[in-house]
Amino acid sequence: MKAKRLALIHTVNWYQKVITTPFVEPWLKENPQVEVFNIMDDSLLSESLANHGATPGVIKRLQFYVLAAESMGADVAMITCTTVGEASWIARKYASIPVFNIDEPMAREAVRLGRRLGIVATVPTSPAATRRLLERTAAEAGVSIETEIALSEKAFEHLQKGEIDRHNELVHQEMDRLAEKVDVLVLGQISLAQIKHETKVPVLQVGHSGFAVARRLLDQVTR
């Protein structure tokens, strides 16, 4: 039987470090009958950062990449960047394959667990995108939520320099501070997916939950 194919659409050129090694490789060991291929355009995030959010041009280019994934034989496409989440909502309206953002399963779990949701971020475009996703998810579930944001751009600067310990230390500080005020902590960025830090409230991250949804969607594909 021909292998089913998952397309991953990335907005950073260091996706190997934050997505492929920690998530894709172990997942493929459990799902050897699936093929994964990558589409990457790092101008997407840099343009979004320069304009304080995903621009119409960024969202448009992502539609082209979804269409490219279709033409390359993908059965499912997953976008791996929180900042550009709206692109997946648009693509679902016309794509012939399932399309979703890696942070959507996390958002559904957050809305299930609490009403006061704390967003921890290090990329300045990420919190607003995560807030929109949480509000959209809550509306679909018929519930009301409140959100609090903790943003540490300094942590992201350390991450880019490879200073992982200092990055993690700053993120942990923001997590502890925000946990005093909310029911759930939401770490929407893929760059925060490997943070290991317990707080007084549940901590939700992207990564494994996204690939679990990808597996379920692939299972639903018939040929």
C-alpha positions as CSV (number, residue, x, y, z in Angstrom):
1,M,0.0,0.0,0.0
2,K,1.2,3.5,-0.9
3,A,2.4,5.5,2.2
4,K,0.3,8.3,3.4
5,R,2.0,11.7,3.3
6,L,2.1,14.5,5.8
7,A,3.3,18.0,4.7
8,L,4.8,20.3,7.4
9,I,4.9,24.0,6.5
10,H,7.5,25.9,8.5
11,T,8.4,29.6,8.9
12,V,11.9,29.2,10.4
13,N,15.0,27.7,8.9
14,W,15.9,26.0,12.2
15,Y,12.9,23.7,12.1
16,Q,15.2,20.6,12.2
17,K,16.2,21.5,15.8
18,V,12.7,22.4,17.2
19,I,10.4,20.1,15.2
20,T,12.1,17.4,13.3
21,T,14.5,16.0,15.9
22,P,12.2,16.2,19.0
23,F,8.9,15.4,17.4
24,V,9.0,14.1,13.8
25,E,11.7,11.5,14.2
26,P,10.1,9.7,17.2
27,W,6.7,10.0,15.7
28,L,7.9,8.3,12.4
29,K,9.3,5.4,14.4
30,E,5.8,4.8,15.7
31,N,4.3,5.5,12.3
32,P,6.7,4.0,9.8
33,Q,4.0,3.7,7.1
34,V,3.8,7.6,6.9
35,E,6.0,9.9,4.9
36,V,6.8,13.4,6.0
37,F,8.1,16.2,3.8
38,N,8.8,19.8,4.6
39,I,8.1,23.2,3.0
40,M,10.0,26.1,4.5
41,D,10.0,29.9,3.9
42,D,11.7,31.8,6.7
43,S,10.7,35.1,5.2
44,L,7.2,34.4,6.6
45,L,8.2,34.9,10.2
46,S,10.7,37.7,9.5
47,E,8.0,39.7,7.6
48,S,5.5,39.0,10.3
49,L,7.9,40.2,13.0
50,A,8.7,43.4,11.1
51,N,5.0,44.2,10.7
52,H,3.8,43.2,14.2
53,G,1.8,40.2,12.9
54,A,1.2,38.1,9.8
55,T,0.6,40.4,6.8
56,P,-1.8,39.7,3.9
57,G,1.2,38.8,1.9
58,V,2.3,36.2,4.4
59,I,-1.2,34.7,4.6
60,K,-1.3,34.6,0.8
61,R,2.0,32.9,0.4
62,L,1.0,30.3,2.9
63,Q,-2.0,29.5,0.7
64,F,0.4,28.8,-2.2
65,Y,2.3,26.5,0.1
66,V,-0.8,24.6,1.0
67,L,-1.6,24.2,-2.7
68,A,2.0,23.1,-3.3
69,A,1.6,20.5,-0.6
70,E,-1.5,19.2,-2.3
71,S,0.3,19.0,-5.7
72,M,3.2,17.1,-4.0
73,G,0.8,14.4,-2.9
74,A,0.2,15.4,0.7
75,D,-2.8,13.8,2.4
76,V,-2.7,16.2,5.4
77,A,-0.9,19.6,5.9
78,M,0.1,21.0,9.2
79,I,1.4,24.6,9.6
80,T,4.0,24.7,12.5
81,C,4.0,28.4,13.4
82,T,1.7,30.1,15.9
83,T,2.0,33.6,14.4
84,V,0.4,32.6,11.1
85,G,-2.4,30.5,12.4
86,E,-5.1,32.3,10.5
87,A,-3.7,30.9,7.3
88,S,-4.9,27.4,8.2
89,W,-8.4,28.7,8.9
90,I,-8.5,30.2,5.4
91,A,-7.0,27.2,3.7
92,R,-9.6,24.9,5.2
93,K,-12.3,26.6,3.2
94,Y,-11.0,25.4,-0.2
95,A,-8.2,22.8,0.3
96,S,-8.9,19.3,-0.9
97,I,-6.9,17.9,2.1
98,P,-7.2,18.6,5.8
99,V,-5.1,21.6,6.9
100,F,-4.5,22.7,10.5
101,N,-2.1,24.6,12.7
102,I,0.0,22.7,15.2
103,D,-1.4,24.8,18.1
104,E,-5.1,24.1,17.5
105,P,-5.2,20.9,19.6
106,M,-3.5,22.7,22.5
107,A,-6.1,25.5,22.3
108,R,-9.0,23.0,22.5
109,E,-7.5,21.4,25.6
110,A,-6.9,24.8,27.2
111,V,-10.5,25.8,26.7
112,R,-11.6,22.5,28.2
113,L,-9.5,22.9,31.3
114,G,-10.1,26.5,32.4
115,R,-11.5,29.9,31.8
116,R,-8.6,32.0,32.9
117,L,-5.8,31.2,30.4
118,G,-2.2,32.4,30.6
119,I,-0.3,32.8,27.4
120,V,3.5,32.6,27.7
121,A,5.5,33.8,24.7
122,T,8.9,35.1,23.6
123,V,8.2,36.1,20.0
124,P,6.3,39.4,20.0
125,T,3.8,38.3,17.3
126,S,2.9,35.1,19.0
127,P,0.7,36.2,22.0
128,A,-1.9,38.0,19.9
129,A,-2.1,35.1,17.5
130,T,-2.6,32.6,20.4
131,R,-5.2,34.9,22.0
132,R,-7.2,35.0,18.7
133,L,-7.0,31.2,18.5
134,L,-8.1,30.7,22.1
135,E,-11.0,33.1,21.7
136,R,-12.0,31.5,18.4
137,T,-11.9,28.0,20.0
138,A,-13.8,29.2,23.1
139,A,-16.5,30.7,20.8
140,E,-16.8,27.4,19.0
141,A,-17.2,25.6,22.3
142,G,-19.8,28.1,23.5
143,V,-17.8,29.3,26.6
144,S,-16.2,32.6,27.7
145,I,-12.6,33.0,28.6
146,E,-10.1,35.6,30.0
147,T,-6.5,35.7,28.9
148,E,-3.3,37.0,30.5
149,I,-0.1,37.4,28.6
150,A,3.5,37.1,29.7
151,L,6.0,38.0,27.0
152,S,9.8,37.8,27.3
153,E,11.5,39.0,24.1
154,K,14.8,38.9,25.9
155,A,14.4,35.1,26.2
156,F,14.0,34.8,22.4
157,E,17.2,36.8,21.9
158,H,19.1,34.3,24.1
159,L,17.5,31.4,22.2
160,Q,18.8,32.9,18.9
161,K,22.3,33.1,20.4
162,G,22.1,29.5,21.4
163,E,22.0,30.4,25.1
164,I,19.4,27.8,26.0
165,D,19.8,27.8,29.8
166,R,19.3,31.5,30.1
167,H,16.3,31.3,27.7
168,N,14.7,28.6,29.8
169,E,15.4,30.5,33.0
170,L,13.6,33.6,31.8
171,V,10.7,31.5,30.5
172,H,10.4,29.7,33.8
173,Q,10.2,33.0,35.6
174,E,7.3,34.2,33.4
175,M,5.6,30.9,33.9
176,D,5.8,31.0,37.7
177,R,4.6,34.6,37.7
178,L,1.6,34.0,35.4
179,A,0.6,30.8,37.2
180,E,-0.4,32.8,40.2
181,K,-3.3,34.4,38.2
182,V,-4.6,31.8,35.8
183,D,-6.1,28.3,35.6
184,V,-3.9,27.0,32.7
185,L,-0.7,28.1,31.1
186,V,-0.5,28.0,27.3
187,L,2.9,27.8,25.6
188,G,1.9,28.2,21.9
189,Q,5.2,28.6,20.2
190,I,7.1,25.5,18.9
191,S,10.3,27.0,20.3
192,L,8.7,26.6,23.8
193,A,7.6,23.0,23.2
194,Q,10.6,21.4,25.0
195,I,10.4,23.6,28.1
196,K,10.3,21.3,31.2
197,H,8.9,23.2,34.2
198,E,6.1,22.4,36.6
199,T,3.9,25.1,38.0
200,K,0.9,25.2,40.3
201,V,-1.4,25.0,37.2
202,P,-1.4,22.7,34.1
203,V,1.1,23.6,31.4
204,L,0.0,23.0,27.7
205,Q,2.5,23.0,24.9
206,V,2.4,22.3,21.1
207,G,4.1,19.4,19.5
208,H,2.9,15.9,20.4
209,S,-0.8,16.9,20.4
210,G,-0.4,18.3,16.8
211,F,1.1,15.1,15.6
212,A,-1.6,13.0,17.3
213,V,-4.2,15.0,15.3
214,A,-2.2,14.5,12.1
215,R,-2.2,10.7,12.8
216,R,-6.0,10.8,13.3
217,L,-6.6,12.8,10.1
218,L,-4.3,10.5,8.1
219,D,-6.2,7.5,9.4
220,Q,-9.4,9.0,8.0
221,V,-7.9,9.3,4.5
222,T,-9.3,6.8,2.0
223,R,-7.9,6.1,-1.4
